[in-house]
Amino acid sequence: MNKKKPHRCGRYFFACWPDMTPINDFAPRGANPSHSAAGQGGALPERPKPRPDKWTLLRAVEQARDPLGLKATPLNLLRAMLSFMRDDFISPHAEDSHICFASNAALAERAHVSVQTVERHIARLVGLGLVTRHAAGNNKRWARRDRQGRVVLASGLSLLPLLERHTELAERAEAYTRQKERLTLLRDRCVLALSHLKSILGEAKANAHELCQNAARILRRKPVEEQLTGLLDALKVEKSCIGEIGTGKSRGSDTSDEGHKETNINPSEEAPTLEDKQLSEREVTAAFPTLCLELRSAKNNADCKERMDLIASYLGLGQVWQTVNSMGPSLAFMILGYVLERQDRIQSPRRYAMRLVRDLQSGAMLPRDLLPTTAPKEPRSRSSMALA
């Protein structure tokens, strides 16, 4: 089979070969895509970022105003300086592209402030490194122009640091925004935790609760992140303690028959003490069977106290047991027996006992509230304690 002769059509030769030649082979020189271009195993070259104009530079300073400690007046003064510059871009290659040679009176008129305010805030901007003085020995501001009216030499305030620190200021503003969002979320969590704690304690107890008062005082101000983190942890621990002990609204890990009775809030009625009701041996055995079983073989009061100390050490009560002992032998016996009966259902016996002591001392709980409302389970042997 004979091949047809190529014919000329316009600028290019198109051959009618049986295996057609790719059209890219006939593209003008330089039009063929590079083998390293995108789609051929390579990446397209990055386009240079556009140079920020002077108002973009000012916007970066405004977004970083809080970490820089700037108010509205110095920002308005910066805006007035930029407005006196003819070019839209700050450049170190021309004097009038980064130097503001307007007088303090002109800046004060445009910023709607006094001359003394201009002088004070210029010193503030210079101290922050946002403006530098590019002035002669007499600190005067002036400009020398050529015959065409172009500024060839100037003395005044240089705004070149705005261009040089643009990336730094943008990153600083972004970091501050993220920190502020994190702080707001942490503060909201503290508010919710405090509200939950108040709902558990009740309005009367919450107003007298030291942690609630401290939390309200912190949240009224502008706390730092460390303060909010510590406050949130303290609120969580307090809610956990209350949940373990079981109040009228939150029973924690206790069962439904172990709730504390509410104290009568009528001030005309006095709260009865432990002596108001003498407990019989049967009632004590029924209320605290495990502790009674451990102390049944004690020879005397000293031996009984020693065994109670060993049980408190086994439970990990620590310094709380000393506070319990200071409340008297009767209450010490009842608190230890109360915790011992519930040790399998509470997470921290020490915090549990500490909360019981606090409620008994404040009057939020009465000694008779330590008695169960239903018959307890059969006593269990505690030979694993290795009591003497």
C-alpha positions in Angstrom: 0.0 0.0 0.0 1.5 3.4 -1.0 1.6 6.1 1.4 0.0 9.4 0.4 2.1 12.4 0.0 1.8 15.1 2.7 0.3 18.3 1.6 0.7 21.9 2.9 -2.2 23.5 4.6 -1.6 27.0 6.1 1.6 27.1 8.3 1.8 23.4 9.2 2.1 20.1 7.3 -0.6 17.6 8.2 0.3 14.1 7.1 -2.4 11.5 6.4 -0.4 8.6 7.7 -2.2 5.4 8.7 -0.8 5.9 12.2 -1.7 9.5 12.8 1.0 11.8 14.3 -0.1 13.4 17.6 -1.3 16.9 17.2 1.2 18.1 19.9 4.0 17.4 17.5 2.7 20.2 15.3 2.2 22.8 18.0 4.3 26.0 17.9 7.7 25.9 19.5 7.4 26.4 23.3 3.7 25.4 23.4 4.3 21.8 24.2 3.8 21.0 27.9 6.9 20.0 29.8 7.3 16.4 30.8 7.6 17.6 34.4 4.3 19.5 34.3 1.3 18.5 36.3 -0.3 15.3 34.8 3.2 14.1 33.6 4.5 13.2 37.1 5.6 16.7 38.2 4.1 19.8 39.9 3.3 23.1 38.5 5.6 25.9 39.5 4.2 28.0 42.4 3.0 31.5 41.7 4.6 34.2 43.6 2.4 35.6 46.4 1.0 39.1 45.7 2.7 41.8 47.6 0.4 43.2 50.3 -0.6 46.8 50.0 -0.4 49.3 52.9 -4.0 48.7 54.0 -3.4 45.0 54.2 -0.4 45.7 56.4 -2.5 47.9 58.6 -5.2 45.1 58.8 -2.6 42.7 60.1 -1.7 45.2 62.9 -5.3 45.6 63.8 -5.8 41.8 64.1 -2.8 41.7 66.4 -3.8 44.7 68.5 -4.7 42.6 71.6 -1.3 40.8 71.9 0.5 44.0 71.1 -1.5 45.9 73.6 -2.8 48.6 71.2 -5.9 50.7 71.5 -7.9 52.5 68.9 -5.9 55.8 69.0 -2.5 54.4 67.8 -4.2 52.5 65.1 -6.0 55.6 63.9 -2.6 57.4 63.9 -1.1 54.6 61.8 -4.0 54.9 59.4 -3.4 58.7 59.1 0.3 58.1 58.4 -0.5 55.7 55.6 -3.0 58.1 54.1 -0.3 60.7 53.6 1.8 58.2 51.5 1.1 58.5 47.8 1.8 54.9 46.8 -0.4 52.0 47.8 2.6 49.8 48.4 5.3 50.2 51.0 8.7 49.8 49.4 12.3 50.5 50.6 13.4 51.6 47.1 11.8 55.0 47.2 11.8 57.5 50.0 8.2 58.5 49.7 7.1 54.8 49.6 7.8 54.2 53.2 8.5 57.5 54.9 5.7 59.8 56.3 7.0 63.3 56.5 3.8 65.0 57.6 4.0 67.1 60.7 2.4 66.3 64.1 -0.1 69.0 63.5 -1.2 67.5 60.2 -1.4 64.0 61.7 -3.4 65.3 64.7 -5.9 67.0 62.4 -6.4 63.9 60.3 -6.6 61.5 63.3 -8.9 63.9 65.2 -6.6 64.1 68.3 -4.3 66.6 69.9 -0.7 67.2 69.0 0.4 65.9 72.5 -1.6 62.7 71.9 0.2 62.3 68.5 3.6 62.7 70.2 2.8 60.2 72.9 1.5 57.5 70.6 4.3 57.9 68.1 6.7 57.0 70.9 4.4 54.0 71.7 4.6 52.8 68.1 8.3 53.3 67.9 8.7 51.3 71.2 6.7 48.4 69.7 8.9 48.4 66.6 6.1 49.3 64.2 7.5 52.6 63.2 11.1 53.8 63.1 12.4 57.4 63.1 14.2 58.3 59.8 14.9 61.9 60.7 17.7 64.4 60.6 19.6 65.6 63.7 16.9 68.2 64.5 14.1 65.6 64.3 12.3 67.7 61.7 10.3 66.0 58.9 10.8 67.3 55.3 11.1 66.1 51.7 13.3 67.2 48.9 11.9 66.9 45.4 13.4 67.0 41.9 12.2 69.0 38.9 9.6 66.4 38.1 8.1 66.6 41.7 9.4 63.2 42.8 10.7 62.9 46.3 14.4 62.1 46.2 15.2 62.6 49.9 12.9 62.6 53.0 13.2 62.8 56.7 10.3 61.5 58.9 8.7 58.4 60.2 9.4 55.1 58.3 6.6 52.6 58.1 8.9 49.9 56.5 8.6 47.7 59.7 5.0 47.1 58.8 6.2 45.3 55.6 9.1 43.5 57.2 7.0 42.2 60.1 3.9 41.4 58.2 4.3 37.6 58.3 5.2 37.8 62.0 2.2 39.9 62.9 -0.2 37.7 60.9 1.1 34.6 62.7 0.8 36.3 66.0 -2.8 37.4 65.3 -3.7 33.8 64.3 -2.1 32.3 67.4 -3.9 34.8 69.6 -7.2 34.0 67.9 -6.7 30.2 68.5 -5.8 30.9 72.1 -8.9 33.1 72.6 -11.2 30.4 71.1 -9.6 27.8 73.4 -10.0 30.1 76.4 -13.7 30.8 75.6 -14.4 27.1 75.3 -12.6 26.4 78.6 -14.6 29.2 80.3 -17.9 27.8 79.0 -17.0 24.4 80.4 -16.3 25.9 83.8 -19.6 27.7 83.7 -21.5 24.5 82.9 -19.6 22.5 85.6 -20.3 25.2 88.1 -24.0 25.3 87.2 -24.2 21.5 87.5 -22.5 21.6 90.9 -24.9 24.3 92.1 -27.8 22.2 91.0 -26.5 19.3 93.0 -25.8 21.3 96.2 -28.9 23.5 96.1 -29.0 27.2 96.2 -28.5 27.6 99.9 -25.5 25.3 100.1 -24.0 26.6 96.9 -24.0 30.2 98.2 -22.0 29.1 101.3 -19.7 26.7 99.4 -16.2 28.0 99.2 -15.4 26.4 95.8 -18.6 28.0 94.3 -17.7 31.4 95.6 -14.1 31.1 94.3 -15.3 30.0 90.9 -17.8 32.8 90.6 -15.1 35.3 91.6 -12.7 33.9 88.9 -15.3 33.8 86.2 -16.2 37.5 86.8 -12.7 38.6 85.9 -10.5 37.8 82.9 -8.8 34.6 84.0 -5.8 33.0 82.2 -5.8 29.5 80.8 -4.0 28.0 83.9 -6.7 29.4 86.3 -9.5 28.0 84.2 -7.9 24.6 83.9 -7.3 24.4 87.6 -10.9 25.5 88.3 -12.4 23.0 86.0 -10.3 20.2 87.6 -11.5 21.3 91.1 -15.1 21.4 90.0 -14.8 17.9 88.5 -13.2 16.5 91.7 -15.9 18.1 93.8 -18.7 16.7 91.7 -17.1 13.3 91.9 -16.9 13.5 95.7 -20.5 14.5 95.9 -21.5 11.8 93.5 -19.7 9.2 95.6 -21.3 10.3 98.9 -24.7 10.7 97.3 -26.8 13.9 97.9 -30.5 14.3 97.5 -30.1 14.9 93.7 -27.0 12.8 92.8 -26.5 9.4 94.4 -23.1 8.7 92.7 -22.1 5.1 92.9 -24.3 4.2 95.9 -27.5 2.3 95.6 -31.0 3.8 96.1 -31.2 2.8 99.8 -28.0 4.7 100.8 -29.0 8.4 100.3 -28.4 11.0 102.9 -31.4 12.5 104.5 -31.9 16.2 104.0 -31.4 18.5 107.1 -34.5 20.4 108.2 -34.0 24.0 107.0 -36.5 25.4 109.5 -34.4 27.5 111.9 -36.9 27.2 114.7 -36.2 23.5 115.0 -32.9 22.4 116.5 -31.1 19.6 114.8 -30.8 16.6 117.2 -27.4 15.2 118.1 -26.1 11.7 118.6 -27.0 11.8 122.3 -30.7 12.5 121.4 -31.1 8.8 120.4 -29.3 6.1 122.3 -28.4 3.2 120.0 -28.8 -0.3 121.3 -26.3 -3.1 120.6 -28.8 -4.7 118.2 -29.1 -1.4 116.2 -25.3 -1.0 116.0 -24.8 -4.6 114.9 -27.5 -4.2 112.3 -26.1 -0.8 111.0 -22.4 -1.8 110.9 -22.1 -5.6 110.9 -18.7 -5.8 109.2 -17.0 -3.5 111.7 -18.7 -5.2 114.7 -17.5 -8.5 113.4 -13.9 -7.2 113.3 -14.1 -5.8 116.9 -16.0 -8.6 118.5 -12.8 -10.3 119.8 -11.2 -7.1 121.1 -10.0 -7.5 124.7 -10.4 -3.9 125.8 -10.9 -0.3 124.5 -7.3 0.1 123.7 -7.3 -3.1 121.6 -10.6 -1.9 119.9 -9.0 1.5 119.0 -5.9 -0.2 117.6 -8.0 -2.4 115.4 -10.0 0.6 114.1 -6.7 2.4 113.3 -5.7 -0.7 111.3 -9.0 -0.7 109.4 -8.7 3.0 108.6 -5.1 2.4 107.4 -6.4 -0.5 105.2 -9.0 1.8 103.7 -6.4 4.5 103.0 -8.1 7.2 105.1 -4.7 8.8 106.0 -4.9 12.2 107.7 -8.7 12.2 107.5 -8.8 9.5 110.2 -7.2 11.9 112.7 -10.0 14.4 112.0 -12.6 11.7 112.4 -11.1 10.7 115.8 -11.2 14.3 117.0 -15.0 14.2 116.6 -15.3 11.6 119.4 -15.3 7.8 119.7 -19.0 7.4 118.8 -18.9 9.3 115.6 -15.5 7.8 114.7 -17.1 4.3 115.1 -20.1 5.2 113.0 -18.1 7.0 110.2 -15.6 4.1 109.9 -18.4 1.5 109.9 -20.4 3.6 107.3 -17.3 3.7 104.9 -16.4 0.1 105.5 -19.9 -1.1 104.5 -19.6 0.8 101.2 -16.0 0.3 100.3 -16.8 -2.0 97.3 -19.1 0.7 95.8 -17.1 3.9 96.2 -14.0 4.9 94.3 -12.1 6.8 97.0 -12.8 6.0 100.7 -10.6 8.9 101.8 -12.6 11.5 99.9 -15.8 9.8 100.9 -14.9 10.0 104.6 -13.7 13.6 104.2 -17.1 14.6 102.7 -18.9 12.9 105.5 -16.9 14.8 108.1 -17.5 18.1 106.2 -21.3 17.5 106.1 -21.4 16.5 109.8 -19.4 19.6 110.9 -21.5 22.0 108.8 -24.8 20.5 109.9 -25.7 19.4 106.4 -25.9 15.9 107.7 -26.9 14.5 111.1 -25.3 11.5 112.8 -28.5 9.5 112.6 -28.3 9.8 108.8 -25.5 7.3 109.0 -28.0 4.6 109.9 -29.3 2.7 106.9 -33.0 2.8 106.0 -33.1 -0.9 105.2 -31.5 -3.9 106.7 -27.9 -4.4 105.6 -26.4 -7.6 104.2 -25.0 -10.3 106.3 -21.5 -9.5 107.7 -18.5 -10.8 105.8 -15.2 -12.0 107.2 -12.3 -9.7 106.6 -9.4 -12.1 107.4 -7.4 -10.5 104.6 -6.8 -7.5 106.7 -4.5 -9.4 108.9 -5.7 -7.7 112.1 -3.7 -8.2 115.2 
